[in-house]
Amino acid sequence: MTQGDPQANPAMLAQRAALTPAQLRRTLDPATLPFTTTAEVDPLEGLIGQPRATEALDFGVGVTAYGYNLYVSGRPGSGRESTVRRFLEEYAQSLPTPPDWVYVYNFADADQPLALALPAGRGAQLARDLDEFIRAAQRVIPRAFESEEYDRRRQQLLNHLNEQREARWRALEELARQLGFAVQVTPAGVVTVPLINGQPLTPEQFQLLPPALQQDIERRGQPLQEAIARTLREVRQLEKDAAEQLRQLNRNVALFAIGTLFDELHERYADLPDVARFLEQIREDIPEHLDDFLVQQPAEVPAPLAQMQLLQQQEHLARYRVNVLVDNSTTRGAPVIFERTPGYYNLVGRIEYRALFGAMVTDFHLIRPGSLHRANGGFLVLHLADLLRDPFAWDALKRALTTRQIVIENLGSQYTPVPTTTLRPQPIPLSVKVVLIGTPMLYSILSAVDETFKELFRVRADFSPDLPWDDDHVRGYAAFISRVVRENSLRHFDRGAVARVIEYGARLVEHQRRLSAQLLEIANLVTEASYWAGRAGHEVVTATDVDEAIRHKIYRSNLIEERIRDLIADDTIMIETSGARVGQINGLSVIDLGDYAFGRPTRITTRVALGRGALVSIEREIALSGPIHSKGFLILSNYLMGMYAQDFPLSISASITFEQAYEEIEGDSASSAELYALLSALADVPINQGIAVTGSVNQHGEIQAIGGVNEKIEGFFAVCKAKGLTGDQGVIIPVANVQNLMLSQEVIDAVAAGQFHIWAVRTVDEGIAILTGMPAGERGPDGSFPEGTVHRRVVDRLREYAERLRDFGRGPVSGDQHTEAPAAPAASPASEPSTGSKSSLRLRSTRTGVRG
């Protein structure tokens, strides 16, 4: 290496790696926007971008085959629901309106109400027509039975019955006289009394007669008994025939009374065979239950018995009415139903009960629809997270989609230990397109654990979390702002404010070439900026108002950040931002509070000693290390083996920890900082404490991209500002993260003034040179590192450890006898042996709710 080589000159390397203010944030020149305020911009119709999701929606709603329901995947706030709503409502207008569904009484089996389909609007009309028919029948039927003609014909039947009956009794009495008997009708039956000289005999008198005379009387009475039995049979038949004739008379009178009403009703629904069949059943049933129409309505408050009679009448008449389950009379096209509470009963419907005389009763009028009924023939939109909260709703939905019918059944009927009689409504055929809205994670989970999920939901519409930052989407952002302003009666935005909102959209996704598709966040900012513009007395929203909204939004949520920063400022949490330390470095992590995330520096320290290859992460030992952080830590061993353990074993014992970190640590973005601290301790070279580090490292020493780079830089800058900016402070980030920088103006101004620095590095060698001011060093032709480099000092230390361990294990020698001294203490049983052939390095690692 030469002195002019940046690898040999840390100052040149730092200068080359330092980022300029222009690289720290992408801005939008308001002058490039073709409007003065959003009042000149047409509001957005539809969605910004998302061609993949739009194509999937178009395909999914167009395929009518079984199983082609949709899963709309994306993050909340990305416009998933609003896009689905607009798309389905527009598409549904081109589809036919589905039929109405009604439940009616089943005259063959009252426990199984019948489901009838009618053209849209005619279900409710049928219900009104039947209500009017019943009311009219209650008027005309009693009137017909009160007519003189009915009384005359009824009296004729009764008179004829009486004549026939009397004729048979006269004939019987004449036969009895001929045989010397009298016939008497008593409550116990018909009694024959023998006559002597025209006088009836009492039982006592009969017993005093000579036996021969008694036998003669009994002999003469035998034909009379047969005649009596015959006469009784004939009378009963006469009465039965008369009753049937009276029933037929009543039937004919009732049918004649309702004839005109029924003919009009039947003619109106003659084109619907199922309805016409039901109406015929009503016509056949009414004459059989005339008492329900002839009971007089009480004029005043009825007595208990009269009230019971009235309720029974109403119960009986209810079987002629209609329960309109689904009324599509006001629907244009296919229905689009958004079910916000998709519980079991809200999905498939229910059977309700009511109290009647101390008992719980039900009938087909108490069948209630679910959202599947209302969406039948159209679209049903559900949020999957809400659906899964009800343990029975998901199974009910799958069952309905699989069987293609809706079965209304209360949960109690399914799980009761003792079966009870209840309604079993006829299932309704189902033809619906279900759209589930959820996250990618829920999709993955259901795909793995539910074998029917992918069979039923074969179309996935993915909403991207971000959009390209190009002219089309800049115009889309402006149109979206215009729509939010108009829909919520807000102040219009000038071009500077629009430009600032667009920059904020890039900050949300941490990318200089992308914009956030989380339009809910953008809408919130627009609303809040309009509020602060009003507080400032501005007619239109300016960039200053947008900045004020962002500042207040942060202020409402960053209490914890400020408290942590205060603890750092008064050294309760020990963070050094000046000076140099061996084996100590400032790592950067992100704390996510849900609505707000911020970066905080954490001191990472390491200690090394002679040992047998134990590299320990204290966090892992106490189960405060997440799996990704543990992976990043374990990579350190492979870097050390590949870099140094080619000619001798790694005979070290090292521990690494996050000082004053008491929460779970997750993520691998601290792995480079851990490696820098370890190299510093091995080389005995101090690290500049004014520089914080973020970035993950691979086995080859390359620095990889991480998340939360803006929050991490701003968090360390805030700490340095609180403790005092020296001009030597800054943050080292991966080169791959330069495109993610959308830093605050305060940080950019500090960099421009030389008070703060941001370096982008590609390798560990570049980072360690900036941190220590000493070149990392490159292997020469002989495989050794140059003197005065970090790697040379590390190699020398490791070689020294190996030799000391070898000599320690050899012990004193006497003649040909060779006795080994006790070996150095082995690593703890929890350590894991390395698979390296020469290093025998063992690692332990750890876990955190803090993202590294």
PASE-264348 format. One record per residue (C-alpha): residue in three letters; z, x negated, y. Coordinates in steps of 0.1 Angstrom, whole numbers, padded with zeros to 4 digits, always signed. Each point is the difference from the previous one (the first is absolute). Example, Ala and Ser with C-alpha at 12.3 -4.5 7.8 and 13.67 -1.06 7.14 Angstrom:
// residues 2
Ala+0078-0123-0045Ser-0007-0014+0034
//
This chain:
// residues 852
Met+0000+0000+0000Thr-0007-0012+0035Gln+0020+0006+0031Gly-0026+0024+0013Asp+0002+0021-0031Pro+0019+0032+0007Gln+0016-0003-0035Ala+0015-0034+0011Asn+0008+0012+0035Pro+0024+0030+0001Ala-0005+0004+0037Met-0037+0003-0004Leu+0005+0024-0029Ala+0023+0022+0020Gln-0024+0001+0029Arg-0029+0009-0023Ala+0021+0027-0018Ala+0014+0015+0032Leu-0015+0034+0008Thr-0013+0009+0035Pro+0012+0032+0018Ala-0035+0015-0006Gln+0006-0002-0037Leu+0033+0018+0001Arg-0013+0035+0007Arg-0032+0019+0003Thr-0005+0020+0031Leu-0024+0026+0011Asp-0016-0002+0034Pro+0004+0035+0016Ala-0032-0006+0019Thr-0020+0002-0032Leu+0011+0036-0006Pro-0027+0025+0012Phe+0023+0024+0018Thr+0026+0001+0027Thr+0025+0023-0017Thr+0002+0019-0032Ala-0009+0032+0020Glu-0036-0012-0003Val+0003-0006-0038Asp-0008+0028-0025Pro+0030+0006-0023Leu-0003-0013-0035Glu-0013+0024-0026Gly+0010-0009-0035Leu+0012-0035-0009Ile-0005-0036+0012Gly-0018-0019-0027Gln+0011+0005-0036Pro-0035+0003-0015Arg+0014-0007-0035Ala+0025+0029+0002Thr-0025+0024+0015Glu-0026-0007-0027Ala+0027+0005-0027Leu+0010+0033+0016Asp-0036+0012+0002Phe-0005-0009-0037Gly+0032+0015-0012Val-0004+0034+0016Gly-0036+0002-0011Val+0006-0006-0037Thr+0011+0033-0017Ala+0006-0014-0035Tyr+0034+0001-0016Gly+0024-0027+0010Tyr-0017-0011+0033Asn+0030+0006+0022Leu+0007-0025+0027Tyr+0027-0025+0007Val+0000-0011+0037Ser+0017-0034+0002Gly+0012-0017+0031Arg+0030-0008+0022Pro+0018+0028+0019Gly-0014+0003+0035Ser-0035-0012-0009Gly-0015+0035+0007Arg-0002+0009-0037Glu+0012+0036+0004Ser-0018+0008+0033Thr-0032-0014-0015Val+0004+0020-0032Arg+0007+0031+0020Arg-0030-0003+0023Phe-0023-0009-0029Leu+0011+0028-0023Glu+0001+0027+0026Glu-0035-0009+0011Tyr-0013-0002-0036Ala+0018+0032-0010Gln-0020+0020+0025Ser-0031-0005-0021Leu+0016+0013-0032Pro+0003+0037-0010Thr+0033+0018+0006Pro+0019+0004-0032Pro+0011+0035-0013Asp+0033+0017+0007Trp+0025+0001-0029Val+0023+0030-0007Tyr+0025+0009-0027Val+0001+0035-0013Tyr+0020+0020-0025Asn-0010-0004-0036Phe+0002+0035-0015Ala-0004-0015-0035Asp+0028-0026+0004Ala+0022+0002+0030Asp+0013-0035-0005Gln-0034-0016+0005Pro-0014+0010+0034Leu-0037-0003+0003Ala-0018-0024+0025Leu-0031+0015+0017Ala-0025-0019+0021Leu-0017+0018+0029Pro-0024-0012+0027Ala+0018-0015+0030Gly+0017+0027+0020Arg-0003+0027-0026Gly+0033-0008-0016Ala+0020+0010+0031Gln-0023+0030+0004Leu+0007+0011-0036Ala+0037-0002+0007Arg-0004+0021+0031Asp-0022+0025-0017Leu+0024+0005-0029Asp+0030+0003+0023Glu-0019+0027+0019Phe-0011+0016-0033Ile+0036+0002-0012Arg+0012+0015+0033Ala-0028+0026-0001Ala+0008+0007-0037Gln+0036+0006+0009Arg-0012+0026+0024Val-0027+0018-0019Ile+0016+0001-0035Pro+0031+0019+0010Arg-0021+0023+0021Ala-0023+0008-0030Phe+0030+0009-0021Glu+0014+0023+0026Ser-0032+0021+0002Glu-0002+0036-0012Glu-0029-0008-0024Tyr+0022-0026-0018Asp+0029+0024-0001Arg-0023+0028-0014Arg-0015-0022-0027Arg+0034-0015-0009Gln+0015+0035-0003Gln-0029+0011-0022Leu+0008-0028-0024Leu+0037+0008+0000Asn-0007+0037-0004His-0024-0006-0028Leu+0026-0022-0017Asn+0027+0027+0004Glu-0023+0027-0014Gln-0009-0021-0030Arg+0036-0010-0006Glu+0013+0036+0004Ala-0027+0013-0024Arg+0011-0024-0027Trp+0037+0010+0005Arg-0009+0037-0002Ala-0019-0005-0032Leu+0030-0019-0014Glu+0024+0027+0011Glu-0022+0027-0016Leu-0002-0019-0033Ala+0038-0004+0001Arg+0005+0038+0004Gln-0023+0006-0029Leu+0021-0023-0021Gly+0033+0014+0012Phe+0010-0027+0024Ala+0006-0006+0037Val-0010-0033+0017Gln+0022-0016+0026Val-0007-0031+0021Thr+0031-0022+0005Pro+0006-0035+0014Ala+0002-0012-0036Gly-0034+0015-0009Val-0015+0032-0013Val+0025+0021-0021Thr-0009+0029-0024Val+0026+0028-0004Pro-0003+0025-0029Leu+0001+0037+0009Ile+0017+0029-0020Asn-0010+0034+0013Gly-0013-0016+0031Gln+0032-0018+0007Pro+0004-0038-0001Leu+0024-0014-0025Thr+0026-0026+0010Pro+0005-0030-0023Glu+0033+0016-0012Gln-0017+0033-0008Phe-0028-0019-0019Gln+0026-0017-0022Leu+0015+0035-0010Leu-0034+0012-0013Pro-0006+0001-0037Pro-0016-0032-0013Ala-0031+0018-0011Leu-0005+0014+0035Gln+0007-0035+0015Gln-0027-0014-0022Asp-0024+0027+0010Ile+0006-0007+0037Glu-0005-0038-0005Arg-0032+0007-0019Arg-0014+0022+0027Gly+0010-0026+0027Gln-0020-0029-0016Pro-0034+0012+0014Leu+0016+0005+0034Gln+0013-0036+0001Glu-0035-0012-0007Ala-0014+0022+0027Ile+0026-0012+0025Ala-0009-0037-0007Arg-0037+0009+0004Thr+0006+0018+0032Leu+0020-0028+0015Arg-0028-0024-0008Glu-0025+0022+0016Val+0022+0004+0031Arg+0004-0037+0003Gln-0037-0005-0003Leu-0006+0027+0026Glu+0024-0018+0024Lys-0016-0033-0008Asp-0035+0014+0006Ala+0012+0016+0032Ala+0015-0032+0012Glu-0032-0019-0007Gln-0019+0027+0018Leu+0024-0002+0029Arg-0004-0038+0000Gln-0038+0003+0000Leu+0004+0026+0028Asn+0021-0025+0020Arg-0024-0028-0008Asn-0030+0020+0011Val+0018+0011+0032Ala+0011-0035+0008Leu-0035-0015-0007Phe-0016+0028+0021Ala+0025-0007+0028Ile-0008-0038+0001Gly-0036+0004-0011Thr-0016-0004+0034Leu+0024-0028+0009Phe-0007-0019-0032Asp-0037+0005+0001Glu-0002-0016+0034Leu+0022-0029-0012His-0020-0005-0032Glu-0033+0001+0018Arg+0012-0027+0024Tyr+0008-0024-0028Ala-0026+0009-0025Asp-0016-0034+0004Leu+0032-0017-0014Pro+0004+0009-0036Asp+0035-0013-0004Val+0012+0019+0030Ala-0019+0031-0011Arg+0017-0003-0034Phe+0034-0003+0017Leu-0007+0031+0021Glu-0009+0020-0031Gln+0034-0010-0015Ile+0017+0013+0031Arg-0018+0033-0003Glu+0010+0003-0036Asp+0036-0009+0007Ile+0008+0022+0030Pro-0001+0034-0019Glu+0024-0015-0026His+0026-0007+0027Leu-0003+0029+0023Asp+0038+0001+0005Asp-0004-0031+0022Phe-0021+0020+0024Leu+0019+0033-0001Val+0035-0013+0008Gln+0010+0013+0033Gln+0009-0026+0027Pro+0035+0006+0014Ala+0001+0009+0036Glu+0033-0016+0007Val+0019-0030-0014Pro-0002+0007-0038Ala+0029+0002-0023Pro+0003-0028-0025Leu-0018+0019-0027Ala-0028+0011+0023Gln-0002-0036+0013Met-0004-0013-0035Gln-0026+0026-0007Leu-0019-0010+0031Leu+0001-0037-0009Gln-0012+0008-0035Gln-0029+0019+0015Gln-0009-0029+0022Glu+0002-0024-0029His-0023+0022-0021Leu-0025+0005+0028Ala-0001-0038+0007Arg-0020-0006-0032Tyr-0030+0016+0017Arg+0001-0024+0029Val-0014-0035+0003Asn+0016-0034+0005Val-0024-0020+0021Leu+0006-0036-0011Val-0028-0017+0020Asp-0017+0016+0030Asn-0030-0019+0012Ser-0011+0027+0025Thr+0004-0024+0029Thr-0013-0031-0018Arg-0033-0014+0010Gly-0015-0022-0026Ala+0023-0016-0026Pro+0037-0002+0007Val+0016-0034+0009Ile+0037+0001-0007Phe+0024-0028+0010Glu+0032+0005-0020Arg+0029-0018+0018Thr+0027+0008-0025Pro-0018-0002-0034Gly+0029+0011-0022Tyr-0005+0018-0033Tyr+0002+0035+0013Asn-0020-0008+0031Leu-0028-0013-0022Val-0003+0025-0028Gly+0018+0031+0014Arg+0030+0018-0012Ile+0014+0033-0013Glu+0028+0013+0023Tyr+0028+0024-0009Arg+0019+0027+0019Ala+0033+0017-0005Leu-0002+0037-0012Phe+0032+0018-0008Gly+0018-0032-0009Ala-0028-0015-0021Met-0027-0025+0008Val-0034+0015-0006Thr-0036-0010+0007Asp-0035+0014-0001Phe-0035-0012+0007His+0005+0006+0037Leu+0024-0029+0001Ile-0025-0025-0012Arg-0005-0026+0028Pro-0029-0024+0004Gly+0001-0038+0002Ser-0022-0023+0019Leu-0023-0004-0030His-0007+0038+0003Arg-0008-0003+0037Ala-0022-0030-0005Asn-0018+0014-0030Gly-0037-0004+0007Gly+0006-0026+0026Phe+0021-0031+0007Leu+0037-0008-0004Val+0014-0030+0018Leu+0033-0015-0011His+0021-0031+0009Leu+0007-0017-0033Ala+0034-0013+0011Asp+0011+0036+0008Leu-0014+0013-0033Leu+0018-0025-0021Arg+0034+0009+0015Asp-0001+0032-0021Pro+0003-0010-0037Phe-0019+0031-0011Ala-0027+0003+0026Trp-0021-0030-0011Asp-0001+0013-0036Ala-0008+0035+0012Leu-0029-0013+0021Lys-0014-0020-0029Arg+0003+0029-0024Ala-0018+0023+0024Leu-0028-0025+0006Thr-0004-0007-0038Thr+0000+0036-0011Arg-0018+0012+0031Gln+0022+0030+0004Ile+0032+0008+0019Val+0028+0013-0021Ile+0029+0015+0020Glu+0032-0006-0019Asn+0035-0005+0013Leu+0018-0032-0010Gly+0029+0019-0015Ser-0024+0017-0024Gln-0011-0034-0013Tyr+0034-0016-0005Thr+0024+0029-0008Pro+0017-0004-0033Val-0003+0037-0007Pro-0034+0016+0005Thr+0001+0031+0022Thr-0025+0026+0008Thr-0019-0006+0033Leu-0034+0004+0015Arg-0028-0021-0013Pro-0028+0003+0026Gln-0035-0004-0011Pro-0012-0036+0008Ile-0025-0004+0028Pro-0030-0022-0004Leu+0002-0031+0022Ser-0028-0017+0018Val+0014-0024+0026Lys-0006-0035+0013Val+0034-0017+0004Val+0003-0028+0025Leu+0031-0023-0004Ile+0010-0022+0030Gly+0021-0030-0009Thr+0004-0037+0001Pro-0019-0027-0021Met+0033-0008-0017Leu+0005+0036-0012Tyr-0035+0000-0013Ser+0006-0031-0020Ile+0033+0013-0014Leu-0014+0033-0011Ser-0031-0017-0015Ala+0023-0021-0021Val+0026+0026-0011Asp-0020+0033-0001Glu-0029+0001-0024Thr-0014+0032+0014Phe+0001-0011+0037Lys-0033-0019+0000Glu-0016+0028-0021Leu+0008+0026+0026Phe-0005-0021+0032Arg-0032-0020-0006Val-0009-0005+0037Arg+0020-0024+0022Ala-0006-0001+0037Asp+0015-0032+0015Phe+0009-0001+0037Ser-0001-0035+0013Pro+0030-0011+0020Asp-0022-0017+0025Leu-0035+0000+0016Pro-0023-0028+0013Trp+0005-0008+0037Asp-0036+0008+0011Asp-0017+0020+0027Asp-0002+0031-0021His+0037+0001-0008Val+0009-0009+0036Arg-0018+0031+0011Gly+0017+0019-0028Tyr+0034-0011+0012Ala-0009+0012+0035Ala-0012+0033-0013Phe+0032+0004-0021Ile+0021-0007+0031Ser-0020+0026+0019Arg+0006+0025-0028Val+0038-0006+0000Val+0001+0003+0037Arg-0018+0033+0000Glu+0018+0015-0029Asn+0034-0008+0014Ser-0008+0005+0037Leu+0008-0037+0008Arg-0012-0022+0029His-0033-0016-0005Phe-0002-0038-0006Asp-0019-0024+0021Arg-0021-0027-0016Gly+0027-0026+0003Ala+0025+0022-0019Val-0026+0007-0027Ala-0006-0037-0004Arg+0037-0006-0003Val+0003+0028-0027Ile-0028-0016-0019Glu+0017-0034+0001Tyr+0032+0017-0013Gly-0021+0014-0029Ala-0009-0036-0009Arg+0037-0010+0003Leu+0009+0027-0025Val-0022-0015-0027Glu+0006-0036+0012His-0037-0009+0001Gln-0022-0010+0028Arg-0031+0016-0016Arg+0016+0032-0013Leu+0015+0031+0016Ser+0026+0022-0015Ala-0010+0033-0017Gln+0036+0013+0003Leu-0011+0024+0027Leu+0034+0017+0001Glu+0014-0032+0015Ile-0027-0001+0025Ala+0005+0037+0009Asn+0037-0007+0004Leu-0007-0029+0024Val-0024+0022+0020Thr+0026+0027+0004Glu+0027-0024+0010Ala-0022-0019+0025Ser-0009+0033+0016Tyr+0037+0007+0004Trp+0007-0033+0017Ala-0030+0004+0022Gly+0015+0033+0012Arg+0034-0017+0006Ala-0019-0026+0021Gly-0019+0027+0019His-0034-0011-0012Glu-0028+0026-0002Val-0017-0019-0029Val+0016-0023-0026Thr-0004-0037+0007Ala+0004-0032-0021Thr+0034-0004+0016Asp+0011+0034-0012Val-0012-0009-0035Asp+0020-0033+0001Glu+0030+0020+0013Ala-0003+0024-0029Ile-0001-0029-0025Arg+0030-0017+0016His+0021+0032-0001Lys-0012+0007-0036Ile+0013-0035-0010Tyr+0032+0005+0020Arg+0009+0032-0017Ser-0002-0018-0034Asn+0010-0036+0004Leu+0038+0002+0003Ile+0005-0019-0032Glu-0024-0027+0011Glu+0019-0005+0033Arg+0033-0001-0018Ile-0013-0027-0024Arg-0015-0019+0029Asp+0034+0001+0018Leu+0017-0013-0031Ile-0025-0029-0001Ala+0005-0007+0038Asp+0038-0004-0004Asp-0004-0020-0032Thr+0016+0026-0023Ile-0033-0003-0019Met-0008-0037+0001Ile-0036-0007+0011Glu-0009-0032+0017Thr-0030-0001+0023Ser+0002-0036+0011Gly+0008-0034-0016Ala-0010-0011-0035Arg+0017+0004-0034Val-0006-0014-0035Gly-0005+0027-0026Gln+0003+0029+0024Ile-0027+0022+0014Asn-0004+0034+0017Gly-0018+0024-0022Leu-0013+0034+0012Ser+0004+0034-0015Val-0006+0036+0010Ile+0025+0028-0001Asp-0016+0034-0003Leu+0021+0029+0013Gly-0026+0027-0009Asp-0011+0008+0036Tyr+0003-0036+0012Ala-0003-0035-0014Phe+0010-0032+0016Gly+0001-0037-0009Arg+0032-0020-0003Pro+0004-0037-0007Thr+0021-0011-0029Arg+0014-0035-0006Ile-0012-0014-0033Thr+0018-0031-0013Thr-0003-0022-0031Arg+0021-0026-0016Val-0013-0026-0025Ala+0018-0023-0024Leu-0006-0020-0032Gly-0003+0023-0029Arg-0021+0012-0030Gly-0026+0021+0018Ala+0019+0031+0011Leu-0015+0017+0030Val+0022+0029+0009Ser-0005+0030+0024Ile+0035+0013+0008Glu-0014+0034+0009Arg-0015+0004-0035Glu+0032-0011-0016Ile+0019+0029+0016Ala-0029+0025-0005Leu-0009+0002+0037Ser-0036-0011-0006Gly-0029+0023-0006Pro-0027-0009-0026Ile-0026-0011+0026His+0024-0023+0017Ser+0011-0014-0034Lys-0037-0006-0008Gly-0005-0019+0033Phe+0031-0021-0007Leu-0011-0008-0035Ile-0033-0013+0013Leu+0019-0028+0018Ser+0007-0016-0034Asn-0037-0001-0009Tyr-0008-0016+0034Leu+0026-0027-0005Met-0012-0007-0035Gly-0036-0002+0010Met+0006-0020+0031Tyr+0026-0025-0012Ala+0009+0002-0037Gln-0029-0019-0015Asp+0017-0033-0008Phe+0037+0009-0003Pro+0021+0032-0005Leu+0015+0020+0028Ser+0036-0011-0003Ile+0014+0022+0028Ser+0024+0028+0004Ala-0009+0022+0030Ser+0012+0033+0015Ile-0016+0021+0026Thr+0014+0030+0018Phe-0004+0023+0030Glu+0032-0005+0020Gln+0018+0031+0012Ala-0024+0023-0018Tyr+0019+0028-0017Glu-0028+0024-0008Glu-0027-0001-0027Ile-0028-0025+0007Glu-0035+0009-0010Gly-0034-0015+0006Asp-0014-0035-0003Ser-0006-0007+0036Ala+0030-0024+0001Ser-0013-0022-0028Ser-0016-0025+0023Ala+0032-0002+0021Glu+0020-0006-0032Leu-0024-0027-0009Tyr+0002-0017+0034Ala+0038+0000-0002Leu-0001-0015-0035Leu-0025-0027+0011Ser+0021-0007+0030Ala+0031-0005-0021Leu-0018-0022-0026Ala-0016-0021+0027Asp+0031-0001+0022Val-0022+0009+0030Pro+0014+0025+0025Ile-0019+0032+0009Asn-0004+0013+0036Gln+0023+0030+0002Gly-0020+0014+0029Ile-0028+0008-0024Ala+0001+0030-0024Val-0022+0004-0030Thr-0017+0028-0019Gly-0026-0001-0028Ser-0001+0000-0037Val-0011-0031-0020Asn-0019-0004-0032Gln+0003-0026-0027His-0026-0022+0018Gly+0019+0000+0033Glu-0023+0023+0018Ile+0016+0024+0025Gln-0009+0037-0006Ala+0000+0030+0022Ile+0031+0022+0005Gly+0008+0033+0016Gly+0020+0009+0031Val-0013-0031+0019Asn+0003+0016+0034Glu+0036+0012-0005Lys+0010-0034-0014Ile-0014-0019+0030Glu+0014+0024+0026Gly+0034+0000-0018Phe+0003-0037+0002Phe-0013-0002+0035Ala+0027+0025+0011Val+0027-0022-0016Cys-0014-0031+0017Lys-0001+0018+0033Ala+0036+0011-0004Lys+0011-0035-0008Gly-0023-0016+0025Leu-0037-0010-0002Thr-0005-0037-0002Gly-0038-0003-0002Asp+0002-0015-0035Gln+0006+0032-0018Gly-0024+0020-0020Val-0010+0015-0033Ile-0022-0014-0028Ile-0022+0027-0017Pro-0028-0001-0026Val-0035-0004+0014Ala-0010+0032-0019Asn+0024+0019+0022Val-0017-0009+0033Gln-0022+0031-0002Asn+0032+0021-0003Leu+0015-0011+0033Met+0005+0028+0025Leu+0029-0014+0019Ser+0019+0014+0030Gln-0011-0012+0034Glu+0034-0017+0005Val-0006-0023-0029Ile-0036-0007+0011Asp+0012-0009+0036Ala+0026-0024-0015Val-0027-0017-0020Ala-0023-0002+0030Ala+0029-0016+0020Gly+0007-0026-0028Gln+0034+0015-0006Phe-0007+0011-0036His-0025-0010-0026Ile-0017+0015-0030Trp-0016-0023-0026Ala-0023+0011-0028Val+0000-0023-0031Arg-0019+0000-0033Thr+0021-0022-0021Val+0036-0012-0005Asp-0011-0034+0012Glu-0010+0014+0034Gly+0032+0020+0003Ile+0024-0028-0009Ala-0016-0024+0024Ile+0005+0025+0029Leu+0036+0006-0010Thr+0010-0036-0004Gly-0023-0019+0022Met-0008-0022-0030Pro-0033+0000-0018Ala+0001+0016-0034Gly-0022-0027-0016Glu-0029-0001-0023Arg-0002-0019-0034Gly-0019-0032+0001Pro-0024-0013-0026Asp+0030-0013-0020Gly+0016+0034+0000Ser+0028-0009+0024Phe+0008+0014+0034Pro+0001-0022+0032Glu+0032-0013+0014Gly+0015+0021+0027Thr-0012+0033-0013Val+0020+0030-0013His-0015-0001-0034Arg+0008-0037-0004Arg+0036+0006+0009Val+0002+0029-0025Val-0016-0021-0028Asp+0024-0029+0007Arg+0030+0024-0001Leu-0011+0016-0032Arg-0008-0033-0017Glu+0034-0013+0010Tyr+0017+0031-0015Ala-0020-0004-0033Glu+0010-0037-0003Arg+0036+0007+0008Leu+0001+0028-0026Arg-0016-0023-0025Asp+0025-0028+0007Phe+0029+0024+0000Gly-0010+0013-0034Arg-0005-0035-0015Gly+0037-0012+0004Pro+0014-0035-0011Val-0017-0020-0028Ser+0018-0023-0026Gly-0022-0021-0022Asp-0024+0021-0018Gln+0022+0030+0006His-0013+0025+0026Thr+0024+0027+0010Glu-0011+0027+0024Ala+0024+0012+0027Pro+0006+0037+0002Ala-0030+0017+0014Ala+0001+0015+0035Pro+0011+0036+0000Ala-0027+0023-0011Ala-0012+0029+0021Ser+0019+0032-0004Pro-0010+0023-0030Ala-0017+0024+0024Ser-0026-0026+0010Glu-0034+0003-0014Pro-0018-0030-0016Ser-0033-0010+0015Thr-0031-0001-0020Gly-0010-0033+0017Ser-0004-0029-0025Lys+0016-0026+0023Ser+0022+0016+0025Ser+0024+0021-0021Leu+0006+0019+0033Arg+0021+0031-0003Leu+0000+0027+0026Arg+0021+0029+0011Ser-0011+0025+0025Thr+0013+0032+0018Arg-0005+0037+0019Thr+0002+0022+0039Gly-0007+0034+0021Val-0014-0024+0025Arg-0037-0008-0003Gly-0005-0038+0001
//
